[in-house]
Amino acid sequence: MATGRKPADSGGLGGGLGLLIAGGLWLCLGLAPLWYGWPDIRLAFGLTGQPGTAVVEKCVTTGSGKQTRTDCRGWFTPNEPSLSPQYVQLPPESEEGEEFRAQMRRDGEWARPSDTAGRFATLALPAFGLLVLSPVPLVLVFLLGEERRPGKVFVRLTIAAAVAATVLCVAGMIGAEI
């Protein structure tokens, strides 16, 4: 027989605390790529660092299987003639003998390609973060109440944001391989 009453919440992680933890983890997963990708974006787009040209001297692959790592090093020659070339670390997707426009970090230890492909490559990780975060507005609308349903325009804008982030992420991965 139904009494019309809802069963009491048993507590635990299934209630509000569980939603809060899941939401926090979701935000961390979406914001971490933005946080870690931001310095490379600033460098590749010339917002910071020293412009110049990089030439890859050598790439060394160490480890095996899932532990494989590629380290590339080479010479960075600043555009300003009064500055001398520096030996720097370059992106692991570089190839020996490759030459490209680059930006060197202020500390002089790292250079990042600043051509179109290099700029797209730096956007791949942050675009993944945006893709993870794109459904957050829809989820919030559903969690705020049963009587509030998102309109078609809102849903379409959310889908468009997810598609745009996916396209940018894929373009970044392709840019890293060019």
Accessible surface in RSA format (square Angstrom, percent):
REM  Atomic radii and reference values for relative SASA: ProtOr
REM  Chains: A
REM  Algorithm: Lee & Richards
REM  Probe-radius: 1.40
REM  Slices: 20
REM RES _ NUM      All-atoms   Total-Side   Main-Chain    Non-polar    All polar
REM                ABS   REL    ABS   REL    ABS   REL    ABS   REL    ABS   REL
RES MET A   1   235.66 122.0 155.16 102.7  80.51 191.7 134.84 114.6 100.83 133.6
RES ALA A   2   103.59  95.2  63.66  98.2  39.93  90.8  72.25 101.7  31.35  83.0
RES THR A   3   113.52  80.7  77.57  78.6  35.95  85.7  72.93  98.0  40.59  61.4
RES GLY A   4    79.11  97.6   0.00   N/A  79.11  97.6  43.36 119.0  35.75  80.1
RES ARG A   5   203.16  85.3 175.73  89.6  27.43  65.3  62.06  84.8 141.10  85.5
RES LYS A   6   182.02  88.8 160.53  98.5  21.50  51.2 110.31  99.3  71.72  76.4
RES PRO A   7   126.88  92.5 100.08  91.2  26.80  97.4 112.23  92.7  14.65  91.1
RES ALA A   8    97.78  89.9  64.57  99.7  33.21  75.5  74.67 105.1  23.12  61.2
RES ASP A   9   111.38  78.0  75.83  75.5  35.55  84.1  44.87 105.6  66.51  66.3
RES SER A  10   115.83  97.9  73.92  98.6  41.91  96.5  56.54 120.4  59.29  83.1
RES GLY A  11    36.59  45.1   0.00   N/A  36.59  45.1  31.55  86.6   5.04  11.3
RES GLY A  12    60.38  74.5   0.00   N/A  60.38  74.5  40.85 112.1  19.53  43.7
RES LEU A  13   117.55  65.5 102.73  73.5  14.82  37.2 103.10  72.4  14.45  38.9
RES GLY A  14    76.93  94.9   0.00   N/A  76.93  94.9  42.22 115.9  34.70  77.7
RES GLY A  15    15.80  19.5   0.00   N/A  15.80  19.5  15.76  43.3   0.04   0.1
RES GLY A  16    55.90  68.9   0.00   N/A  55.90  68.9  36.85 101.1  19.05  42.7
RES LEU A  17   102.56  57.1  92.68  66.3   9.88  24.8  95.58  67.1   6.98  18.8
RES GLY A  18    12.85  15.8   0.00   N/A  12.85  15.8   8.29  22.7   4.56  10.2
RES LEU A  19   102.55  57.1  93.77  67.1   8.79  22.1  94.29  66.2   8.26  22.2
RES LEU A  20   131.79  73.4 123.46  88.3   8.33  20.9 128.06  89.9   3.73  10.0
RES ILE A  21    80.97  46.1  74.35  55.4   6.62  16.0  80.30  57.8   0.67   1.8
RES ALA A  22    56.88  52.3  47.87  73.9   9.02  20.5  52.56  74.0   4.33  11.5
RES GLY A  23    26.66  32.9   0.00   N/A  26.66  32.9  25.62  70.3   1.04   2.3
RES GLY A  24    32.35  39.9   0.00   N/A  32.35  39.9  29.82  81.8   2.53   5.7
RES LEU A  25   120.28  67.0 115.42  82.6   4.86  12.2 115.65  81.2   4.63  12.5
RES TRP A  26    70.45  28.3  64.92  31.4   5.52  13.0  64.69  34.5   5.75   9.3
RES LEU A  27    83.17  46.3  83.17  59.5   0.00   0.0  83.17  58.4   0.00   0.0
RES CYS A  28    81.54  61.7  75.39  84.1   6.15  14.4  26.13  66.2  55.42  59.8
RES LEU A  29   102.65  57.2  96.88  69.3   5.77  14.5 101.96  71.6   0.69   1.9
RES GLY A  30     0.00   0.0   0.00   N/A   0.00   0.0   0.00   0.0   0.00   0.0
RES LEU A  31    91.13  50.8  90.06  64.4   1.07   2.7  90.22  63.4   0.91   2.4
RES ALA A  32    41.73  38.4  35.89  55.4   5.84  13.3  41.39  58.3   0.34   0.9
RES PRO A  33    11.83   8.6   9.50   8.7   2.33   8.5  11.64   9.6   0.19   1.2
RES LEU A  34    49.76  27.7  44.89  32.1   4.87  12.2  45.55  32.0   4.21  11.3
RES TRP A  35   191.62  76.9 180.51  87.4  11.11  26.1 160.01  85.3  31.62  51.3
RES TYR A  36   156.13  72.9 140.02  79.7  16.11  41.9  95.46  71.7  60.67  74.8
RES GLY A  37     3.83   4.7   0.00   N/A   3.83   4.7   3.83  10.5   0.00   0.0
RES TRP A  38   133.88  53.7 133.70  64.7   0.17   0.4 117.46  62.6  16.41  26.6
RES PRO A  39    77.48  56.5  70.50  64.3   6.99  25.4  74.36  61.4   3.12  19.4
RES ASP A  40    40.15  28.1  40.14  39.9   0.01   0.0   2.22   5.2  37.92  37.8
RES ILE A  41    20.73  11.8  20.73  15.4   0.00   0.0  20.73  14.9   0.00   0.0
RES ARG A  42    78.21  32.8  78.21  39.9   0.00   0.0   6.10   8.3  72.11  43.7
RES LEU A  43     1.42   0.8   1.42   1.0   0.00   0.0   1.42   1.0   0.00   0.0
RES ALA A  44     0.00   0.0   0.00   0.0   0.00   0.0   0.00   0.0   0.00   0.0
RES PHE A  45    77.90  39.0  61.86  38.3  16.04  41.7  61.86  37.5  16.04  45.9
RES GLY A  46    42.00  51.8   0.00   N/A  42.00  51.8  11.64  31.9  30.36  68.0
RES LEU A  47   108.37  60.4  82.17  58.8  26.20  65.9  86.49  60.7  21.88  58.9
RES THR A  48    26.88  19.1  21.43  21.7   5.45  13.0  18.93  25.4   7.95  12.0
RES GLY A  49    26.74  33.0   0.00   N/A  26.74  33.0   3.40   9.3  23.33  52.3
RES GLN A  50    45.43  25.4  44.48  32.5   0.95   2.3  11.57  24.6  33.86  25.7
RES PRO A  51    57.84  42.2  57.84  52.7   0.00   0.0  57.84  47.8   0.00   0.0
RES GLY A  52     4.00   4.9   0.00   N/A   4.00   4.9   0.00   0.0   4.00   9.0
RES THR A  53    40.99  29.2  40.59  41.1   0.41   1.0  17.67  23.7  23.32  35.3
RES ALA A  54     0.00   0.0   0.00   0.0   0.00   0.0   0.00   0.0   0.00   0.0
RES VAL A  55    58.29  38.4  58.17  52.7   0.12   0.3  58.17  50.5   0.12   0.3
RES VAL A  56     2.26   1.5   0.00   0.0   2.26   5.4   0.00   0.0   2.26   6.1
RES GLU A  57    90.28  51.8  69.91  52.9  20.36  48.5  34.65  67.0  55.63  45.4
RES LYS A  58    99.28  48.4  99.11  60.8   0.17   0.4  45.17  40.7  54.11  57.6
RES CYS A  59    30.18  22.8  13.19  14.7  16.99  39.9  13.19  33.4  16.99  18.3
RES VAL A  60    72.01  47.4  69.10  62.6   2.91   7.0  72.01  62.6   0.00   0.0
RES THR A  61    85.39  60.7  56.66  57.4  28.73  68.5  36.80  49.4  48.59  73.4
RES THR A  62    67.67  48.1  62.82  63.7   4.86  11.6  57.29  77.0  10.38  15.7
RES GLY A  63    57.99  71.5   0.00   N/A  57.99  71.5  28.00  76.8  30.00  67.2
RES SER A  64    87.71  74.1  77.64 103.6  10.06  23.2  43.23  92.1  44.48  62.3
RES GLY A  65    66.71  82.3   0.00   N/A  66.71  82.3  44.63 122.5  22.08  49.5
RES LYS A  66   206.60 100.8 167.61 102.8  38.99  92.8 118.98 107.1  87.62  93.3
RES GLN A  67   144.52  80.8 129.39  94.6  15.13  36.0  51.24 109.1  93.28  70.7
RES THR A  68    69.95  49.7  45.07  45.7  24.87  59.3  37.14  49.9  32.81  49.6
RES ARG A  69   144.94  60.9 139.51  71.1   5.43  12.9  52.96  72.4  91.98  55.7
RES THR A  70    40.77  29.0  31.17  31.6   9.60  22.9  13.33  17.9  27.44  41.5
RES ASP A  71    42.74  29.9  40.53  40.3   2.21   5.2  16.75  39.4  25.99  25.9
RES CYS A  72     0.13   0.1   0.00   0.0   0.13   0.3   0.00   0.0   0.13   0.1
RES ARG A  73    78.31  32.9  78.31  39.9   0.00   0.0  28.81  39.4  49.50  30.0
RES GLY A  74     0.00   0.0   0.00   N/A   0.00   0.0   0.00   0.0   0.00   0.0
RES TRP A  75   109.69  44.0 109.48  53.0   0.21   0.5 101.26  54.0   8.43  13.7
RES PHE A  76     0.00   0.0   0.00   0.0   0.00   0.0   0.00   0.0   0.00   0.0
RES THR A  77    64.62  46.0  63.03  63.9   1.59   3.8  45.81  61.5  18.82  28.4
RES PRO A  78     9.29   6.8   1.56   1.4   7.73  28.1   1.56   1.3   7.73  48.0
RES ASN A  79    97.31  67.1  71.35  68.9  25.96  62.5  28.86  69.5  68.45  66.2
RES GLU A  80    87.42  50.2  81.98  62.0   5.44  13.0  28.83  55.8  58.59  47.8
RES PRO A  81   131.47  95.8  96.54  88.0  34.93 127.0 107.82  89.0  23.65 147.0
RES SER A  82    93.80  79.3  52.45  70.0  41.34  95.2  56.58 120.5  37.22  52.1
RES LEU A  83    79.76  44.4  70.80  50.7   8.96  22.5  72.56  51.0   7.20  19.4
RES SER A  84    81.15  68.6  68.90  92.0  12.25  28.2  42.64  90.8  38.51  53.9
RES PRO A  85    69.34  50.5  56.75  51.7  12.59  45.8  56.75  46.9  12.59  78.3
RES GLN A  86    73.00  40.8  69.67  50.9   3.33   7.9  21.08  44.9  51.92  39.4
RES TYR A  87    74.44  34.8  56.96  32.4  17.48  45.5  53.71  40.4  20.73  25.6
RES VAL A  88     0.00   0.0   0.00   0.0   0.00   0.0   0.00   0.0   0.00   0.0
RES GLN A  89    50.60  28.3  50.60  37.0   0.00   0.0   3.25   6.9  47.35  35.9
RES LEU A  90     0.69   0.4   0.00   0.0   0.69   1.7   0.00   0.0   0.69   1.9
RES PRO A  91     0.37   0.3   0.37   0.3   0.00   0.0   0.37   0.3   0.00   0.0
RES PRO A  92    69.38  50.6  60.48  55.1   8.90  32.3  60.82  50.2   8.56  53.2
RES GLU A  93    72.34  41.5  43.82  33.2  28.52  67.9  34.09  65.9  38.25  31.2
RES SER A  94    12.75  10.8   2.26   3.0  10.49  24.2   2.55   5.4  10.20  14.3
RES GLU A  95   125.34  72.0 121.69  92.1   3.65   8.7  38.78  75.0  86.56  70.7
RES GLU A  96   107.42  61.7  80.22  60.7  27.20  64.8  26.59  51.4  80.83  66.0
RES GLY A  97    59.21  73.0   0.00   N/A  59.21  73.0  33.94  93.1  25.26  56.6
RES GLU A  98    64.23  36.9  53.59  40.5  10.64  25.3  30.47  58.9  33.76  27.6
RES GLU A  99   117.30  67.3  89.69  67.9  27.61  65.7  22.11  42.8  95.19  77.7
RES PHE A 100    18.69   9.4   9.99   6.2   8.70  22.6  18.69  11.3   0.00   0.0
RES ARG A 101   138.15  58.0 134.11  68.4   4.04   9.6  63.01  86.1  75.13  45.5
RES ALA A 102     1.09   1.0   0.00   0.0   1.09   2.5   0.00   0.0   1.09   2.9
RES GLN A 103    11.66   6.5  11.66   8.5   0.00   0.0   0.07   0.1  11.59   8.8
RES MET A 104    14.70   7.6  14.70   9.7   0.00   0.0  14.70  12.5   0.00   0.0
RES ARG A 105   100.04  42.0  98.59  50.3   1.45   3.5  32.84  44.9  67.20  40.7
RES ARG A 106   200.13  84.0 160.13  81.6  40.00  95.2  70.76  96.7 129.38  78.4
RES ASP A 107    89.74  62.9  53.38  53.1  36.36  86.0  46.14 108.6  43.61  43.5
RES GLY A 108    11.41  14.1   0.00   N/A  11.41  14.1   4.29  11.8   7.11  15.9
RES GLU A 109   109.86  63.1 104.28  78.9   5.58  13.3  22.21  43.0  87.65  71.6
RES TRP A 110    42.10  16.9  42.10  20.4   0.00   0.0  40.82  21.8   1.28   2.1
RES ALA A 111     0.00   0.0   0.00   0.0   0.00   0.0   0.00   0.0   0.00   0.0
RES ARG A 112    26.23  11.0  26.23  13.4   0.00   0.0   0.00   0.0  26.23  15.9
RES PRO A 113    17.70  12.9  17.70  16.1   0.00   0.0  17.70  14.6   0.00   0.0
RES SER A 114     9.33   7.9   9.31  12.4   0.02   0.0   3.29   7.0   6.04   8.5
RES ASP A 115    44.74  31.3  44.61  44.4   0.13   0.3  16.00  37.7  28.74  28.7
RES THR A 116    95.41  67.9  90.32  91.6   5.10  12.2  54.00  72.5  41.41  62.6
RES ALA A 117    22.05  20.3  16.54  25.5   5.51  12.5  19.72  27.8   2.33   6.2
RES GLY A 118     4.68   5.8   0.00   N/A   4.68   5.8   3.97  10.9   0.72   1.6
RES ARG A 119    79.95  33.6  79.95  40.8   0.00   0.0   9.96  13.6  69.98  42.4
RES PHE A 120    78.79  39.4  78.57  48.7   0.23   0.6  78.60  47.7   0.20   0.6
RES ALA A 121    17.15  15.8   4.14   6.4  13.02  29.6   4.19   5.9  12.96  34.3
RES THR A 122     7.70   5.5   0.00   0.0   7.70  18.3   5.15   6.9   2.54   3.8
RES LEU A 123    34.91  19.4  34.71  24.8   0.20   0.5  34.71  24.4   0.20   0.5
RES ALA A 124    15.66  14.4  14.86  22.9   0.80   1.8  15.15  21.3   0.51   1.3
RES LEU A 125    90.50  50.4  86.12  61.6   4.38  11.0  89.52  62.9   0.98   2.6
RES PRO A 126     8.13   5.9   8.13   7.4   0.00   0.0   8.13   6.7   0.00   0.0
RES ALA A 127     0.68   0.6   0.00   0.0   0.68   1.6   0.14   0.2   0.55   1.4
RES PHE A 128    82.86  41.5  82.86  51.3   0.00   0.0  82.86  50.2   0.00   0.0
RES GLY A 129     0.00   0.0   0.00   N/A   0.00   0.0   0.00   0.0   0.00   0.0
RES LEU A 130    85.73  47.7  82.85  59.3   2.87   7.2  82.87  58.2   2.86   7.7
RES LEU A 131    54.25  30.2  50.21  35.9   4.03  10.1  50.21  35.3   4.03  10.9
RES VAL A 132    22.46  14.8  14.73  13.3   7.73  18.6  21.49  18.7   0.97   2.6
RES LEU A 133    29.83  16.6  26.11  18.7   3.71   9.3  26.18  18.4   3.64   9.8
RES SER A 134    15.16  12.8   3.65   4.9  11.51  26.5  11.30  24.1   3.87   5.4
RES PRO A 135    48.47  35.3  48.47  44.2   0.00   0.0  48.47  40.0   0.00   0.0
RES VAL A 136    30.09  19.8  30.09  27.2   0.00   0.0  30.09  26.1   0.00   0.0
RES PRO A 137    56.29  41.0  52.20  47.6   4.08  14.8  55.74  46.0   0.55   3.4
RES LEU A 138    31.17  17.4  31.17  22.3   0.00   0.0  31.17  21.9   0.00   0.0
RES VAL A 139    50.77  33.4  49.62  44.9   1.14   2.8  50.77  44.1   0.00   0.0
RES LEU A 140    93.06  51.8  93.06  66.6   0.00   0.0  93.06  65.4   0.00   0.0
RES VAL A 141    26.04  17.1  25.23  22.8   0.81   1.9  26.04  22.6   0.00   0.0
RES PHE A 142   103.54  51.8  88.19  54.6  15.35  39.9  88.19  53.5  15.35  43.9
RES LEU A 143   100.03  55.7  69.77  49.9  30.26  76.1  71.90  50.5  28.13  75.7
RES LEU A 144   118.48  66.0  89.59  64.1  28.88  72.6  90.72  63.7  27.75  74.7
RES GLY A 145    17.03  21.0   0.00   N/A  17.03  21.0  17.01  46.7   0.01   0.0
RES GLU A 146   144.05  82.7 132.68 100.4  11.37  27.1  51.47  99.6  92.58  75.6
RES GLU A 147   149.09  85.6 112.67  85.2  36.42  86.7  69.67 134.8  79.42  64.8
RES ARG A 148   139.81  58.7 134.78  68.7   5.03  12.0  45.23  61.8  94.58  57.3
RES ARG A 149   141.55  59.4 114.99  58.6  26.56  63.2  56.86  77.7  84.69  51.3
RES PRO A 150    27.22  19.8   5.01   4.6  22.21  80.7  11.01   9.1  16.20 100.7
RES GLY A 151    43.75  54.0   0.00   N/A  43.75  54.0  36.45 100.0   7.31  16.4
RES LYS A 152   157.28  76.7 147.61  90.6   9.67  23.0  94.50  85.1  62.77  66.9
RES VAL A 153   107.04  70.4 105.57  95.6   1.47   3.5 106.48  92.5   0.56   1.5
RES PHE A 154    71.02  35.5  68.11  42.2   2.92   7.6  69.36  42.1   1.66   4.8
RES VAL A 155    47.40  31.2  47.40  42.9   0.00   0.0  47.40  41.2   0.00   0.0
RES ARG A 156   157.57  66.2 153.04  78.0   4.53  10.8  54.58  74.6 102.98  62.4
RES LEU A 157   115.12  64.1 110.36  79.0   4.76  12.0 110.80  77.8   4.31  11.6
RES THR A 158    13.74   9.8   9.04   9.2   4.70  11.2   9.79  13.1   3.96   6.0
RES ILE A 159    98.17  55.9  96.39  71.8   1.79   4.3  98.17  70.7   0.00   0.0
RES ALA A 160    55.22  50.8  45.24  69.8   9.98  22.7  52.15  73.4   3.07   8.1
RES ALA A 161    51.38  47.2  39.35  60.7  12.03  27.4  47.24  66.5   4.13  10.9
RES ALA A 162    26.10  24.0  25.85  39.9   0.24   0.6  26.10  36.8   0.00   0.0
RES VAL A 163    85.20  56.1  83.45  75.6   1.75   4.2  85.20  74.0   0.00   0.0
RES ALA A 164    61.82  56.8  51.21  79.0  10.61  24.1  57.80  81.4   4.02  10.6
RES ALA A 165     6.94   6.4   3.03   4.7   3.91   8.9   6.26   8.8   0.68   1.8
RES THR A 166    56.36  40.1  56.26  57.0   0.10   0.2  48.29  64.9   8.07  12.2
RES VAL A 167    94.19  62.0  90.52  82.0   3.67   8.8  93.21  81.0   0.99   2.7
RES LEU A 168    55.55  30.9  54.29  38.8   1.26   3.2  55.43  38.9   0.13   0.3
RES CYS A 169    16.53  12.5  16.53  18.4   0.00   0.0   1.90   4.8  14.63  15.8
RES VAL A 170    66.83  44.0  66.83  60.5   0.00   0.0  66.83  58.1   0.00   0.0
RES ALA A 171    29.82  27.4  23.31  36.0   6.51  14.8  26.69  37.6   3.13   8.3
RES GLY A 172     0.00   0.0   0.00   N/A   0.00   0.0   0.00   0.0   0.00   0.0
RES MET A 173   103.65  53.7  99.73  66.0   3.92   9.3  64.49  54.8  39.16  51.9
RES ILE A 174    99.71  56.7  97.34  72.5   2.37   5.7  99.63  71.7   0.08   0.2
RES GLY A 175     6.31   7.8   0.00   N/A   6.31   7.8   2.29   6.3   4.02   9.0
RES ALA A 176    26.27  24.2  21.26  32.8   5.01  11.4  22.78  32.1   3.49   9.3
RES GLU A 177   146.15  83.9 115.09  87.1  31.05  73.9  48.08  93.0  98.07  80.1
RES ILE A 178   147.12  83.7  98.98  73.7  48.14 116.0 124.51  89.7  22.61  61.4
END  Absolute sums over single chains surface
CHAIN  1 A    11965.9       9715.9       2250.0       7865.6       4100.3
END  Absolute sums over all chains
TOTAL         11965.9       9715.9       2250.0       7865.6       4100.3
